[in-house]
């Protein structure tokens, strides 16, 4: 990957979805898949290892959910952006995500 690539970490509890996203990201010349995690706790460790620019974070995760874990993810690495990934389109969840720092 080039130095201009955006480094992406995918956080979702469904391995099939993570695999599909990895394949899609691999087709984009300006995006670099750097890792994946199935929970917020795994994501925090992966952020330390992979130094992503962007974290795609599922809203519904086992243990600490995406909304609750969002401040921890944002605080783990300066400048990291978090995009919420969810099939849920509830207005309150969207508002909560933005209010906690999602991009």
PyMOL CGO cylinders between C-alpha atoms (Angstrom):
from pymol import cmd
from pymol.cgo import CYLINDER

trace = [
    CYLINDER, 0.00, 0.00, 0.00, 1.09, 3.57, -0.57, 0.3, 1, 1, 1, 1, 1, 1,
    CYLINDER, 1.09, 3.57, -0.57, 1.85, 6.00, 2.22, 0.3, 1, 1, 1, 1, 1, 1,
    CYLINDER, 1.85, 6.00, 2.22, -1.38, 7.86, 1.36, 0.3, 1, 1, 1, 1, 1, 1,
    CYLINDER, -1.38, 7.86, 1.36, -3.56, 4.86, 2.22, 0.3, 1, 1, 1, 1, 1, 1,
    CYLINDER, -3.56, 4.86, 2.22, -6.14, 5.17, 4.98, 0.3, 1, 1, 1, 1, 1, 1,
    CYLINDER, -6.14, 5.17, 4.98, -5.56, 2.38, 7.48, 0.3, 1, 1, 1, 1, 1, 1,
    CYLINDER, -5.56, 2.38, 7.48, -8.82, 0.68, 8.51, 0.3, 1, 1, 1, 1, 1, 1,
    CYLINDER, -8.82, 0.68, 8.51, -9.61, -1.61, 11.46, 0.3, 1, 1, 1, 1, 1, 1,
    CYLINDER, -9.61, -1.61, 11.46, -12.94, -3.49, 11.32, 0.3, 1, 1, 1, 1, 1, 1,
    CYLINDER, -12.94, -3.49, 11.32, -14.74, -4.27, 14.60, 0.3, 1, 1, 1, 1, 1, 1,
    CYLINDER, -14.74, -4.27, 14.60, -17.77, -6.55, 14.35, 0.3, 1, 1, 1, 1, 1, 1,
    CYLINDER, -17.77, -6.55, 14.35, -18.75, -9.74, 16.14, 0.3, 1, 1, 1, 1, 1, 1,
    CYLINDER, -18.75, -9.74, 16.14, -19.65, -11.53, 12.88, 0.3, 1, 1, 1, 1, 1, 1,
    CYLINDER, -19.65, -11.53, 12.88, -16.58, -13.11, 11.27, 0.3, 1, 1, 1, 1, 1, 1,
    CYLINDER, -16.58, -13.11, 11.27, -18.32, -13.45, 7.89, 0.3, 1, 1, 1, 1, 1, 1,
    CYLINDER, -18.32, -13.45, 7.89, -19.01, -9.72, 7.77, 0.3, 1, 1, 1, 1, 1, 1,
    CYLINDER, -19.01, -9.72, 7.77, -15.42, -8.91, 8.75, 0.3, 1, 1, 1, 1, 1, 1,
    CYLINDER, -15.42, -8.91, 8.75, -14.15, -11.20, 5.98, 0.3, 1, 1, 1, 1, 1, 1,
    CYLINDER, -14.15, -11.20, 5.98, -16.42, -9.57, 3.42, 0.3, 1, 1, 1, 1, 1, 1,
    CYLINDER, -16.42, -9.57, 3.42, -15.33, -6.10, 4.45, 0.3, 1, 1, 1, 1, 1, 1,
    CYLINDER, -15.33, -6.10, 4.45, -11.69, -7.18, 4.27, 0.3, 1, 1, 1, 1, 1, 1,
    CYLINDER, -11.69, -7.18, 4.27, -12.22, -8.28, 0.67, 0.3, 1, 1, 1, 1, 1, 1,
    CYLINDER, -12.22, -8.28, 0.67, -14.00, -5.05, -0.25, 0.3, 1, 1, 1, 1, 1, 1,
    CYLINDER, -14.00, -5.05, -0.25, -11.38, -2.87, 1.41, 0.3, 1, 1, 1, 1, 1, 1,
    CYLINDER, -11.38, -2.87, 1.41, -8.65, -4.81, -0.38, 0.3, 1, 1, 1, 1, 1, 1,
    CYLINDER, -8.65, -4.81, -0.38, -10.08, -3.67, -3.72, 0.3, 1, 1, 1, 1, 1, 1,
    CYLINDER, -10.08, -3.67, -3.72, -9.75, 0.01, -2.87, 0.3, 1, 1, 1, 1, 1, 1,
    CYLINDER, -9.75, 0.01, -2.87, -6.38, 1.54, -3.77, 0.3, 1, 1, 1, 1, 1, 1,
    CYLINDER, -6.38, 1.54, -3.77, -6.56, 4.25, -1.09, 0.3, 1, 1, 1, 1, 1, 1,
    CYLINDER, -6.56, 4.25, -1.09, -7.72, 1.99, 1.79, 0.3, 1, 1, 1, 1, 1, 1,
    CYLINDER, -7.72, 1.99, 1.79, -5.64, -0.53, 3.69, 0.3, 1, 1, 1, 1, 1, 1,
    CYLINDER, -5.64, -0.53, 3.69, -7.23, -3.17, 5.92, 0.3, 1, 1, 1, 1, 1, 1,
    CYLINDER, -7.23, -3.17, 5.92, -4.92, -3.46, 8.94, 0.3, 1, 1, 1, 1, 1, 1,
    CYLINDER, -4.92, -3.46, 8.94, -6.88, -5.77, 11.21, 0.3, 1, 1, 1, 1, 1, 1,
    CYLINDER, -6.88, -5.77, 11.21, -10.11, -6.85, 12.78, 0.3, 1, 1, 1, 1, 1, 1,
    CYLINDER, -10.11, -6.85, 12.78, -11.68, -7.49, 16.15, 0.3, 1, 1, 1, 1, 1, 1,
    CYLINDER, -11.68, -7.49, 16.15, -14.86, -9.05, 17.49, 0.3, 1, 1, 1, 1, 1, 1,
    CYLINDER, -14.86, -9.05, 17.49, -15.33, -6.85, 20.57, 0.3, 1, 1, 1, 1, 1, 1,
    CYLINDER, -15.33, -6.85, 20.57, -14.38, -3.46, 22.00, 0.3, 1, 1, 1, 1, 1, 1,
    CYLINDER, -14.38, -3.46, 22.00, -11.80, -5.11, 24.24, 0.3, 1, 1, 1, 1, 1, 1,
    CYLINDER, -11.80, -5.11, 24.24, -10.17, -6.84, 21.24, 0.3, 1, 1, 1, 1, 1, 1,
    CYLINDER, -10.17, -6.84, 21.24, -10.38, -3.57, 19.29, 0.3, 1, 1, 1, 1, 1, 1,
    CYLINDER, -10.38, -3.57, 19.29, -8.41, -1.69, 21.93, 0.3, 1, 1, 1, 1, 1, 1,
    CYLINDER, -8.41, -1.69, 21.93, -5.58, -4.21, 21.68, 0.3, 1, 1, 1, 1, 1, 1,
    CYLINDER, -5.58, -4.21, 21.68, -5.76, -4.17, 17.86, 0.3, 1, 1, 1, 1, 1, 1,
    CYLINDER, -5.76, -4.17, 17.86, -5.54, -0.36, 17.82, 0.3, 1, 1, 1, 1, 1, 1,
    CYLINDER, -5.54, -0.36, 17.82, -2.31, -0.58, 19.79, 0.3, 1, 1, 1, 1, 1, 1,
    CYLINDER, -2.31, -0.58, 19.79, -0.88, -3.13, 17.32, 0.3, 1, 1, 1, 1, 1, 1,
    CYLINDER, -0.88, -3.13, 17.32, -2.11, -1.68, 14.02, 0.3, 1, 1, 1, 1, 1, 1,
    CYLINDER, -2.11, -1.68, 14.02, -2.37, 2.12, 14.46, 0.3, 1, 1, 1, 1, 1, 1,
    CYLINDER, -2.37, 2.12, 14.46, -5.46, 2.57, 12.25, 0.3, 1, 1, 1, 1, 1, 1,
    CYLINDER, -5.46, 2.57, 12.25, -6.67, 5.89, 10.89, 0.3, 1, 1, 1, 1, 1, 1,
    CYLINDER, -6.67, 5.89, 10.89, -10.29, 4.70, 10.86, 0.3, 1, 1, 1, 1, 1, 1,
    CYLINDER, -10.29, 4.70, 10.86, -12.16, 2.15, 12.96, 0.3, 1, 1, 1, 1, 1, 1,
    CYLINDER, -12.16, 2.15, 12.96, -15.39, 0.71, 11.55, 0.3, 1, 1, 1, 1, 1, 1,
    CYLINDER, -15.39, 0.71, 11.55, -17.21, -0.09, 14.81, 0.3, 1, 1, 1, 1, 1, 1,
    CYLINDER, -17.21, -0.09, 14.81, -20.35, -2.21, 15.04, 0.3, 1, 1, 1, 1, 1, 1,
    CYLINDER, -20.35, -2.21, 15.04, -23.09, -0.76, 17.20, 0.3, 1, 1, 1, 1, 1, 1,
    CYLINDER, -23.09, -0.76, 17.20, -24.10, -4.09, 18.74, 0.3, 1, 1, 1, 1, 1, 1,
    CYLINDER, -24.10, -4.09, 18.74, -21.17, -5.99, 20.18, 0.3, 1, 1, 1, 1, 1, 1,
    CYLINDER, -21.17, -5.99, 20.18, -20.94, -8.57, 22.96, 0.3, 1, 1, 1, 1, 1, 1,
    CYLINDER, -20.94, -8.57, 22.96, -19.79, -7.17, 26.28, 0.3, 1, 1, 1, 1, 1, 1,
    CYLINDER, -19.79, -7.17, 26.28, -19.24, -3.46, 25.89, 0.3, 1, 1, 1, 1, 1, 1,
    CYLINDER, -19.24, -3.46, 25.89, -21.41, -2.25, 23.01, 0.3, 1, 1, 1, 1, 1, 1,
    CYLINDER, -21.41, -2.25, 23.01, -20.20, 0.06, 20.27, 0.3, 1, 1, 1, 1, 1, 1,
    CYLINDER, -20.20, 0.06, 20.27, -21.83, 3.19, 21.68, 0.3, 1, 1, 1, 1, 1, 1,
    CYLINDER, -21.83, 3.19, 21.68, -20.52, 2.55, 25.18, 0.3, 1, 1, 1, 1, 1, 1,
    CYLINDER, -20.52, 2.55, 25.18, -17.06, 1.63, 23.89, 0.3, 1, 1, 1, 1, 1, 1,
    CYLINDER, -17.06, 1.63, 23.89, -16.78, 4.54, 21.48, 0.3, 1, 1, 1, 1, 1, 1,
    CYLINDER, -16.78, 4.54, 21.48, -15.04, 6.94, 23.92, 0.3, 1, 1, 1, 1, 1, 1,
    CYLINDER, -15.04, 6.94, 23.92, -12.50, 4.24, 24.81, 0.3, 1, 1, 1, 1, 1, 1,
    CYLINDER, -12.50, 4.24, 24.81, -11.77, 3.56, 21.15, 0.3, 1, 1, 1, 1, 1, 1,
    CYLINDER, -11.77, 3.56, 21.15, -11.39, 7.27, 20.37, 0.3, 1, 1, 1, 1, 1, 1,
    CYLINDER, -11.39, 7.27, 20.37, -9.14, 7.76, 23.38, 0.3, 1, 1, 1, 1, 1, 1,
    CYLINDER, -9.14, 7.76, 23.38, -6.83, 4.91, 22.42, 0.3, 1, 1, 1, 1, 1, 1,
    CYLINDER, -6.83, 4.91, 22.42, -5.09, 6.70, 19.54, 0.3, 1, 1, 1, 1, 1, 1,
    CYLINDER, -5.09, 6.70, 19.54, -4.79, 10.39, 18.71, 0.3, 1, 1, 1, 1, 1, 1,
    CYLINDER, -4.79, 10.39, 18.71, -6.55, 11.33, 15.51, 0.3, 1, 1, 1, 1, 1, 1,
    CYLINDER, -6.55, 11.33, 15.51, -8.39, 8.05, 15.00, 0.3, 1, 1, 1, 1, 1, 1,
    CYLINDER, -8.39, 8.05, 15.00, -11.82, 8.40, 13.42, 0.3, 1, 1, 1, 1, 1, 1,
    CYLINDER, -11.82, 8.40, 13.42, -14.67, 6.03, 14.22, 0.3, 1, 1, 1, 1, 1, 1,
    CYLINDER, -14.67, 6.03, 14.22, -17.45, 5.16, 11.82, 0.3, 1, 1, 1, 1, 1, 1,
    CYLINDER, -17.45, 5.16, 11.82, -20.38, 3.24, 13.26, 0.3, 1, 1, 1, 1, 1, 1,
    CYLINDER, -20.38, 3.24, 13.26, -21.37, 0.15, 11.35, 0.3, 1, 1, 1, 1, 1, 1,
    CYLINDER, -21.37, 0.15, 11.35, -24.88, -1.13, 12.01, 0.3, 1, 1, 1, 1, 1, 1,
    CYLINDER, -24.88, -1.13, 12.01, -28.09, -2.38, 10.51, 0.3, 1, 1, 1, 1, 1, 1,
    CYLINDER, -28.09, -2.38, 10.51, -29.89, -0.45, 13.25, 0.3, 1, 1, 1, 1, 1, 1,
    CYLINDER, -29.89, -0.45, 13.25, -31.17, 2.93, 12.05, 0.3, 1, 1, 1, 1, 1, 1,
    CYLINDER, -31.17, 2.93, 12.05, -32.78, 4.12, 15.28, 0.3, 1, 1, 1, 1, 1, 1,
    CYLINDER, -32.78, 4.12, 15.28, -32.50, 7.92, 15.49, 0.3, 1, 1, 1, 1, 1, 1,
    CYLINDER, -32.50, 7.92, 15.49, -31.45, 7.82, 19.16, 0.3, 1, 1, 1, 1, 1, 1,
    CYLINDER, -31.45, 7.82, 19.16, -28.57, 5.46, 18.39, 0.3, 1, 1, 1, 1, 1, 1,
    CYLINDER, -28.57, 5.46, 18.39, -27.37, 7.72, 15.60, 0.3, 1, 1, 1, 1, 1, 1,
    CYLINDER, -27.37, 7.72, 15.60, -27.58, 10.78, 17.86, 0.3, 1, 1, 1, 1, 1, 1,
    CYLINDER, -27.58, 10.78, 17.86, -25.76, 8.94, 20.67, 0.3, 1, 1, 1, 1, 1, 1,
    CYLINDER, -25.76, 8.94, 20.67, -22.98, 7.88, 18.29, 0.3, 1, 1, 1, 1, 1, 1,
    CYLINDER, -22.98, 7.88, 18.29, -22.43, 11.44, 17.06, 0.3, 1, 1, 1, 1, 1, 1,
    CYLINDER, -22.43, 11.44, 17.06, -22.61, 12.89, 20.55, 0.3, 1, 1, 1, 1, 1, 1,
    CYLINDER, -22.61, 12.89, 20.55, -19.90, 10.48, 21.70, 0.3, 1, 1, 1, 1, 1, 1,
    CYLINDER, -19.90, 10.48, 21.70, -17.58, 11.39, 18.84, 0.3, 1, 1, 1, 1, 1, 1,
    CYLINDER, -17.58, 11.39, 18.84, -18.37, 9.16, 15.87, 0.3, 1, 1, 1, 1, 1, 1,
    CYLINDER, -18.37, 9.16, 15.87, -17.58, 10.65, 12.47, 0.3, 1, 1, 1, 1, 1, 1,
]
cmd.load_cgo(trace, "trace")
